[in-house]
Each structure stands twice: as C-alpha cells, then as structure tokens.
Amino acid sequence: MNLQDWVKEARQNSRAAQKCLYDAFSGSMLLVCRRYVKDEHDAEELMLNGFYKFFSSLPAFQYQGDAALFGWVKKIMINECLMFLRKKREFTLVSDSLAEEFALPDTALDRLAAADIFELILELPAGYRTVFNLHAIEGWEHKEIAAALGISDGTSKSQLNKARKLLQKNLLQQGLNYEHRKRK
C-alpha cells in the first residue's frame, strides 16, 4: 500500500491504516518537535497531540501527493509546538548580551556532526530557536513568523540575527572543544 491508500482507509477510521501513517511519519515528526522543544517528553507529547489533530481533521484533507501530505502533517506539528511555547510562556525574547559577534572559521562546521549542530540549536533560548527554526529550516518569511508568534517583523528579524550570532559563537566553542579533545 502507499500513502494515498492509507489516507483513504484512515479516513474511514481504519486503525491499521492510521498506525501505518503514524509509523511512516512519527520519526521525522518527533525530530520536528524536538527542534522547537528541548524536553524530549514534551516533544513526544506534542507529536502525539499533533497526530490526534491530524487524524481528527483527515476527512477534510484533500490528498494532492505525498509531499503535500508530509507538509500538512509537519505544519500541524509546528503549530502544536508554537502553541505549547506560547502557553508555557517559554517564547521569550532575549537581549543582545548573549549574541555577540564571532567569526566562525570555515572549517568549524566540517568538524561537527549533524547531531552536534542539532544539539547546539536546542541550546539556543526558546525565542531564538523558534525564529531560527521557522526561518532557516522551515523557510518561513518574517511576516509569517511575526503573525504566528504575535511579534513584529522587526522583532523576528532581530531574533534571527541574534540566533545566528549565538549559534556561531557556540559552534566556534564546540569546534574548539572538539579540536582540543581530538589532540589528546
């Protein structure tokens, strides 16, 4: 069976089809939630809430291809995370003091694995991390981010700039730590 068949059967409340869709998307959707929420248990709960909303609204979904289905599920997950951050008031805007200007050597990223970079993104303050994920990873425009988070376009741009500076600082530090461990 393919995704389209599973969607068709899941609309008719087939638990087997719903499980197949869950199995097909849960790994990548958990990673999406983890990009926004540091705590793994919260991310898992948000993913499960997102799947509940996905299955609840599935009858209204018009299947237009696998990529559209993936994008729709991902959008549901992102919205769950944003609602969670707003409700927990974790989305805080951070001042300039954390994000100083640092020059990142060209080879710094070559020494780090994707998992290391993922962890560094998770260490960003929630406001920085959220705007960075929405813009740099999801491709949202500042206007969309501002509307979703209830902030101004300028604040979105500022938070992205600060996130990039802090990420560069942390990447540099991580690269230096990696280089130091490697020499030992």
N, C-alpha and C positions, 0 to 999 in steps of 0.2 A: 504494500500500500504506500501511497505517497501522502504528502501533507494535505493536499486538497481533499482526498478521500477521508482522512482523519478529521478534518474540519467538518465535512458534511455529516459524518457519523457523530461527532462530538456535539453538533447542534441538536441531535436527537437524543442527547443525554447518554450516549454510549460511554460507559466508564472506561472500557478498554481503549477507545479512541482518545479519550481525554488523557489517559495515562501515557499513551504513545506521544501525544503532543507535549505533555509535561516532560517526558524523557528526552524528547528532541530539543527542547528549549531550556530546560532548567539549568544546565551547566553554564551556558552563556548568560542567562538572565541573572544568575547568582553573581557572576562577575560584574555585571552592570550595577547591581545593587551595592556590591562591595566597593565600587568606585565612589559611591556617594556616602556610604555609611561605614564608619570604622568598625563597629562591633559586628562580628560575624553572625551572632544570633539575631540581632536586629535585621541584618541584611537577609537572612533566611526567612524571617517572619514577613518582611516586606515582599519578598519574592512570592511567598505563598499567598499573601493578600492580593498581589498582582495577578497571580493565576486564577484566583477566585473571581476577580473582576473580569479577567479575560474570558473565562468560561461563562460567566453570567451575561456578558454582552456579545457573545459569539453569534447568537441568532441575527443580530443587526449587522454583522461584519460581511462585507462583500469581498469574496476571495478574488484577488487580482494577481496572484502569483506568490511564490514562496518568499520572495524578498519583501513584498508588501506585508505579508503575514508576520515575518520576523520584525519588521519596522514597527508594526502596530503593537506587538507584544512588548517590544523594547520601550516604546513610548509609554505604555501602561506602567511598566516597572519604574521608569524615570519619574513619572508623575507620583507614584507611590512614595518614592524616596524624597521628593521635594515636599510633599505633604507632611511626611514624617519629620523632616528637618524643620519645617515651619512650626509644626505642633510642639516639638521639643524645644523650640527656640534655639536650636543649635546653629542656625544660619546666622552667624554674627559677622559683621564687617570688621576687619582688622585694620589697625592703623599702619602707617608707613614704617614703623620701627622694626618690624620683623623682616621686611623685604628691602634689603639694601642691595646696591648694585654690585654684582660679582661677575667677573669674566670667567666663562666656562671654557677650559681648553677643548680643542676639537676632539681629542682622544678620550675625554672623560666618559662619554656615553659608550664608547667601544668596550670599556672595561666592566660595564654593568649589564646584568641580565635584565630581561623584561620584568621579572618578578621583583627585582631590586627597585626599578623605576616605579612599578605599581605601588610598592610599599612607601616610597617617598611621596607619591601623590596622596596616599592615605594619610600621611603625617601632616599635610597642609591643614591649616584651620578650615573649618567647615565652609565658611563663606568663600574663601579662595578656591578650595577643592571643588565646590559646586559649580562656580562660574567657569573654572578651568575645564572641568569635565564637559559641561554643556557647550562651551565654545570650541575648545581644541579637539575634543574627542567626538562629540555628537554633531558638531558643525552648526550649532545654533547661532543666529545673529544676535547682537547685543539687544536689539529691540525685543526679540522673543524671550531672551533671558530676563530682561527687565520686567516684562509682563508676567512671566511665570513666577518670579521671585518677589514681585512688588517693590522693585527698586528702580532707579533711573538708569537710562542708557549709560550716562557718565559713570555711575557707580559700578555698573557691570564692567565697563572698560577699565576702570581703576582697579577693581578686584582682580581682573585677568592679568593686568600688568604686574601687580604685586605678587600674584601667584607665580607668575613666570620668574620673577626675580628671586623669590624664596626657593622655588624649585631649583633654580640654577645654583643658588648657594648650597642647598642640600645635596645636589648632585656632585658639586665640587667636593664637598666634605666627604661624601660617600666614596667618591673616586679616590681621594687621597687616603682614606681609611683602607680601601681595597688594595691600593698600591703598597701601603705600609704592611698589611698582612701578607701580601704576596712576597715581599722581600725577606720576611722572617723565615 
